[in-house]
Amino acid sequence: VSAWINPASYGLASESWMVRIADKSNGSATAGWNIWLCSVSMCGGGNQIWIRQGFSTTPGGWNSGANPVTLGAWTHVAMTYDSSSTTNDPILYINGAAVSLTENSAPVGTPGSDATINFTIGNQTSTAATFDGKIDDVRVYNRILTPSEITNLYNFGR
């Protein structure tokens, strides 16, 4: 998944602390995936990007370091991930460059399918995790993009 985001904040105080950039999950920890901004201490210090992939026993969860994006500025965010093995980790790119992720929940079991789950941009299906800002040029691919393809998407959009 790839998107340009321009967040006004890391989340609306009246809603969830996990505001969605993109969500293709069913609200459980067993199916689908999502990528979100997190603003509170529950997110390892707050102001991070988090990625979650549902698995049958324990979902996989990864997060960026603090403040990966600048509020009020356009940032290109891309994430690639092969969920076919629990030993794989996603790769997060900010403005065309890979950034370090911390695995905070190792996936266990088999990956949960997202085939019957709706894709939501800027929220989740319950509408309790509204992205506060602008999202543009969202792209979802059925394969993992190469680092040079991610860099090209960033350079093309600037």
Buried (B, 14 or more C-beta within 10 A) or exposed (E): BBBBBBBEBBBBEEBBBBBBBBBBBBBEBBBBBBBBBBBBEEBBEBBBBBBBBBBBEBBBBBBBBEEBBEBEEBBBBBBBBEBEEBEBBBBBBBBBEBBEBEEEBBBEBBBBEBEEBEBBBBBBBEEBBBBBBEBEEBEEEEEEBEBEBBBEBBEEBE
